[in-house]
Each structure stands twice: as structure tokens, then as C-alpha cells.
């Protein structure tokens, strides 16, 4: 499978060339590595400055969940439009490229936020007997879970931008 918009791949799964730039699907191991590094960095920083921080706000949870829902809905809608399902309008190739860029960016941003809050959660787990670290643990856990939902939704949207190589004719347009 190759992304839409004149992207070509010899082996239908490797690096793709698009007008002189190299584009690859988001790799899970890169996202995992970024998340682990962010978690470790936030844990190390919190060891020094946690006592001077205000309580962790919970407001990131609904925002991340709204974004996850919107990207999931967009991924389903985009997939239907690319496959020409009944009742769906065709989509412009540039719109697909923009959605793919959004998906790649939001999956990385979600992993960054999730890693930072996971490090926060790991740090406060040792102090759950106190009220402030306990409320911080709930906020950090909820934010990390919402960030994971956004990352999954972004990967779903990115996969929705793919069409099979046999669905494209020689110039890369949908047949």
C-alpha cells in the first residue's frame, strides 16, 4: 500500500518518493522511543522541581479526547471517500496529503505529551498517600491515556490516507 498523491514505492512498503522528498509511514518504534525518552526526561526534571510546581491540571484530557475523536472520524470519512463508497464525494489529492501531514504531526505530539505525563505519573506513584500527588497521579494518568488515544487515532487517520498500489494507474491517480 502506498499513500495517495503521486507517491510511489518499488516494494509497496518502504520509503516513498514524492516530488523529490522522501516520505515514510510513521513507525511505531520511533513513537515508542520518543515516548520513553520524554518520560525519562520528565521524571528526571521532576525529581528536582516537583515541590515548586502547582497541581497538574486535568484540562488536557478532554482536549486530547476531542482531537482523538475528530481524527478517528476524519480517518473513517477519508477512507470511505478514497475507496469511492456509495454516498461519498471524491476528495482532492492535496487534501489527502494535508490529512497525512496532520496525522504524522499529531501522532508525534501525542507521544510527546503522553511521555511527559507518563514520567509525571511514574514520579508521583511513590507519594500516593499525600493528597496533592494523588490528584496529580489521576490527572497524569488520564492525560497519558488520552494522549495514547490521540496517537492511535492519528495512526488510524494516517492509514486511511493509504490506497493499494493496484488501485492506482501509472500516473499515481486513483483508477
C-alpha positions as a Markdown table, in Angstrom:
| # | Residue | x | y | z |
|---|---|---|---|---|
| 1 | Unk | 0.0 | 0.0 | 0.0 |
| 2 | Unk | 1.2 | 3.4 | -0.8 |
| 3 | Unk | -0.1 | 6.9 | 0.1 |
| 4 | Unk | -2.1 | 8.8 | -2.4 |
| 5 | Unk | -1.0 | 11.8 | -4.4 |
| 6 | Unk | 1.7 | 10.5 | -6.7 |
| 7 | Unk | 3.7 | 8.7 | -4.1 |
| 8 | Unk | 5.5 | 5.6 | -5.5 |
| 9 | Unk | 7.3 | 2.7 | -3.9 |
| 10 | Unk | 9.1 | -0.1 | -5.6 |
| 11 | Unk | 8.2 | -2.6 | -2.8 |
| 12 | Unk | 4.9 | -1.1 | -1.6 |
| 13 | Unk | 6.0 | -0.6 | 2.0 |
| 14 | Unk | 9.4 | 1.0 | 2.0 |
| 15 | Unk | 10.5 | 4.6 | 1.6 |
| 16 | Unk | 8.3 | 6.5 | -0.8 |
| 17 | Unk | 9.3 | 9.3 | -3.1 |
| 18 | Unk | 7.1 | 12.4 | -3.6 |
| 19 | Unk | 8.4 | 15.2 | -5.8 |
| 20 | Unk | 11.9 | 15.0 | -4.6 |
| 21 | Unk | 11.1 | 14.4 | -0.9 |
| 22 | Unk | 11.2 | 11.1 | 1.0 |
| 23 | Unk | 8.1 | 10.1 | 2.9 |
| 24 | Unk | 7.7 | 7.1 | 5.1 |
| 25 | Unk | 4.8 | 5.8 | 7.1 |
| 26 | Unk | 5.1 | 6.6 | 10.8 |
| 27 | Unk | 7.0 | 3.8 | 12.6 |
| 28 | Unk | 5.8 | 2.6 | 15.9 |
| 29 | Unk | 9.2 | 2.0 | 17.3 |
| 30 | Unk | 10.1 | 5.7 | 16.7 |
| 31 | Unk | 7.0 | 6.8 | 18.6 |
| 32 | Unk | 7.8 | 4.4 | 21.4 |
| 33 | Unk | 11.4 | 5.7 | 21.7 |
| 34 | Unk | 10.2 | 9.3 | 21.8 |
| 35 | Unk | 7.7 | 8.4 | 24.5 |
| 36 | Unk | 10.3 | 6.7 | 26.6 |
| 37 | Unk | 12.8 | 9.5 | 26.3 |
| 38 | Unk | 10.2 | 12.1 | 27.2 |
| 39 | Unk | 9.0 | 10.0 | 30.2 |
| 40 | Unk | 12.6 | 9.7 | 31.4 |
| 41 | Unk | 13.3 | 13.4 | 30.9 |
| 42 | Unk | 10.2 | 14.5 | 32.8 |
| 43 | Unk | 10.9 | 12.1 | 35.6 |
| 44 | Unk | 14.5 | 13.5 | 36.0 |
| 45 | Unk | 13.3 | 17.1 | 35.9 |
| 46 | Unk | 10.5 | 16.4 | 38.4 |
| 47 | Unk | 13.0 | 15.0 | 40.9 |
| 48 | Unk | 14.4 | 18.5 | 41.2 |
| 49 | Unk | 11.4 | 20.8 | 40.8 |
| 50 | Unk | 8.2 | 18.9 | 41.8 |
| 51 | Unk | 7.7 | 20.7 | 45.1 |
| 52 | Unk | 7.6 | 24.1 | 43.4 |
| 53 | Unk | 5.0 | 23.2 | 40.8 |
| 54 | Unk | 1.3 | 23.9 | 41.1 |
| 55 | Unk | -1.1 | 20.9 | 40.9 |
| 56 | Unk | -1.3 | 19.3 | 37.5 |
| 57 | Unk | -4.5 | 20.4 | 35.6 |
| 58 | Unk | -6.9 | 17.8 | 34.2 |
| 59 | Unk | -8.0 | 20.1 | 31.3 |
| 60 | Unk | -5.7 | 18.3 | 28.8 |
| 61 | Unk | -7.8 | 15.2 | 29.0 |
| 62 | Unk | -11.0 | 16.5 | 27.3 |
| 63 | Unk | -8.9 | 18.4 | 24.7 |
| 64 | Unk | -6.9 | 15.3 | 23.7 |
| 65 | Unk | -10.0 | 13.1 | 23.6 |
| 66 | Unk | -11.8 | 15.6 | 21.4 |
| 67 | Unk | -8.9 | 15.6 | 19.0 |
| 68 | Unk | -8.8 | 11.8 | 19.1 |
| 69 | Unk | -12.5 | 11.6 | 18.2 |
| 70 | Unk | -12.1 | 14.2 | 15.4 |
| 71 | Unk | -9.1 | 12.3 | 13.9 |
| 72 | Unk | -10.9 | 9.0 | 14.1 |
| 73 | Unk | -14.0 | 10.4 | 12.4 |
| 74 | Unk | -11.8 | 12.0 | 9.7 |
| 75 | Unk | -9.9 | 8.7 | 9.2 |
| 76 | Unk | -13.2 | 6.8 | 8.6 |
| 77 | Unk | -14.6 | 9.5 | 6.4 |
| 78 | Unk | -11.3 | 9.8 | 4.4 |
| 79 | Unk | -11.1 | 6.1 | 3.9 |
| 80 | Unk | -14.7 | 5.9 | 2.6 |
| 81 | Unk | -14.1 | 8.8 | 0.2 |
| 82 | Unk | -10.8 | 7.3 | -1.2 |
| 83 | Unk | -12.4 | 4.0 | -1.8 |
| 84 | Unk | -15.4 | 5.6 | -3.5 |
| 85 | Unk | -18.1 | 4.2 | -1.2 |
| 86 | Unk | -21.7 | 5.0 | -2.0 |
| 87 | Unk | -22.8 | 8.4 | -0.9 |
| 88 | Unk | -19.2 | 9.8 | -0.5 |
| 89 | Unk | -17.8 | 12.6 | -2.7 |
| 90 | Unk | -14.3 | 12.3 | -4.2 |
| 91 | Unk | -11.5 | 14.0 | -2.3 |
| 92 | Unk | -8.8 | 16.3 | -3.8 |
| 93 | Unk | -5.3 | 14.8 | -3.6 |
| 94 | Unk | -3.9 | 17.8 | -1.7 |
| 95 | Unk | -6.5 | 17.3 | 1.0 |
| 96 | Unk | -5.2 | 13.7 | 1.5 |
| 97 | Unk | -1.7 | 14.9 | 1.7 |
| 98 | Unk | -2.7 | 17.5 | 4.3 |
| 99 | Unk | -4.5 | 14.9 | 6.3 |
| 100 | Unk | -1.4 | 12.7 | 6.2 |
| 101 | Unk | 0.7 | 15.5 | 7.5 |
| 102 | Unk | -1.8 | 16.2 | 10.2 |
| 103 | Unk | -1.7 | 12.6 | 11.2 |
| 104 | Unk | 2.0 | 12.4 | 11.3 |
| 105 | Unk | 2.3 | 15.6 | 13.4 |
| 106 | Unk | -0.4 | 14.7 | 15.9 |
| 107 | Unk | 0.9 | 11.2 | 16.5 |
| 108 | Unk | 4.3 | 12.6 | 17.4 |
| 109 | Unk | 2.7 | 15.4 | 19.5 |
| 110 | Unk | 0.5 | 12.9 | 21.3 |
| 111 | Unk | 3.5 | 10.7 | 22.1 |
| 112 | Unk | 5.4 | 13.7 | 23.4 |
| 113 | Unk | 2.6 | 14.7 | 25.8 |
| 114 | Unk | 1.9 | 11.1 | 26.7 |
| 115 | Unk | 5.6 | 10.5 | 27.6 |
| 116 | Unk | 5.8 | 13.7 | 29.6 |
| 117 | Unk | 2.7 | 12.8 | 31.6 |
| 118 | Unk | 3.8 | 9.2 | 32.0 |
| 119 | Unk | 7.1 | 10.4 | 33.6 |
| 120 | Unk | 5.0 | 12.6 | 35.8 |
| 121 | Unk | 2.8 | 9.7 | 36.8 |
| 122 | Unk | 5.8 | 7.4 | 37.5 |
| 123 | Unk | 7.3 | 10.1 | 39.7 |
| 124 | Unk | 4.2 | 10.7 | 41.8 |
| 125 | Unk | 3.3 | 7.0 | 42.3 |
| 126 | Unk | 5.7 | 6.9 | 45.2 |
| 127 | Unk | 3.7 | 9.5 | 47.1 |
| 128 | Unk | 0.1 | 8.4 | 46.7 |
| 129 | Unk | -0.5 | 8.7 | 50.4 |
| 130 | Unk | -0.5 | 12.5 | 50.1 |
| 131 | Unk | -3.4 | 14.4 | 48.6 |
| 132 | Unk | -1.6 | 16.6 | 46.0 |
| 133 | Unk | 0.5 | 13.8 | 44.5 |
| 134 | Unk | -2.6 | 11.6 | 44.4 |
| 135 | Unk | -4.6 | 14.2 | 42.4 |
| 136 | Unk | -1.6 | 14.7 | 40.2 |
| 137 | Unk | -1.5 | 11.0 | 39.6 |
| 138 | Unk | -5.1 | 10.9 | 38.4 |
| 139 | Unk | -4.6 | 13.9 | 36.1 |
| 140 | Unk | -1.3 | 12.5 | 34.7 |
| 141 | Unk | -2.8 | 9.0 | 34.2 |
| 142 | Unk | -5.9 | 10.5 | 32.4 |
| 143 | Unk | -3.7 | 12.7 | 30.3 |
| 144 | Unk | -1.4 | 9.9 | 29.3 |
| 145 | Unk | -4.4 | 7.7 | 28.4 |
| 146 | Unk | -6.0 | 10.5 | 26.3 |
| 147 | Unk | -2.6 | 11.1 | 24.6 |
| 148 | Unk | -2.4 | 7.4 | 23.8 |
| 149 | Unk | -6.0 | 7.5 | 22.3 |
| 150 | Unk | -4.9 | 10.5 | 20.2 |
| 151 | Unk | -1.8 | 8.7 | 18.9 |
| 152 | Unk | -3.9 | 5.7 | 18.0 |
| 153 | Unk | -6.4 | 7.9 | 16.2 |
| 154 | Unk | -3.7 | 9.7 | 14.3 |
| 155 | Unk | -2.2 | 6.4 | 13.2 |
| 156 | Unk | -5.7 | 5.3 | 12.0 |
| 157 | Unk | -6.0 | 8.6 | 10.1 |
| 158 | Unk | -2.6 | 8.1 | 8.5 |
| 159 | Unk | -3.5 | 4.5 | 7.4 |
| 160 | Unk | -6.8 | 6.0 | 6.0 |
| 161 | Unk | -4.6 | 8.0 | 3.6 |
| 162 | Unk | -3.2 | 4.9 | 2.0 |
| 163 | Unk | -4.5 | 3.3 | -1.2 |
| 164 | Unk | -3.4 | 0.0 | -2.6 |
| 165 | Unk | -0.8 | 0.2 | -5.4 |
| 166 | Unk | -3.1 | -1.8 | -7.7 |
| 167 | Unk | -5.8 | 0.9 | -7.2 |
| 168 | Unk | -3.6 | 3.5 | -8.9 |
| 169 | Unk | -2.8 | 3.8 | -12.6 |
| 170 | Unk | 0.5 | 4.8 | -14.0 |
| 171 | Unk | 0.3 | 8.5 | -13.0 |
| 172 | Unk | -0.5 | 7.8 | -9.4 |
| 173 | Unk | -4.1 | 8.9 | -9.6 |
| 174 | Unk | -6.9 | 6.7 | -8.4 |
| 175 | Unk | -8.2 | 4.5 | -11.2 |
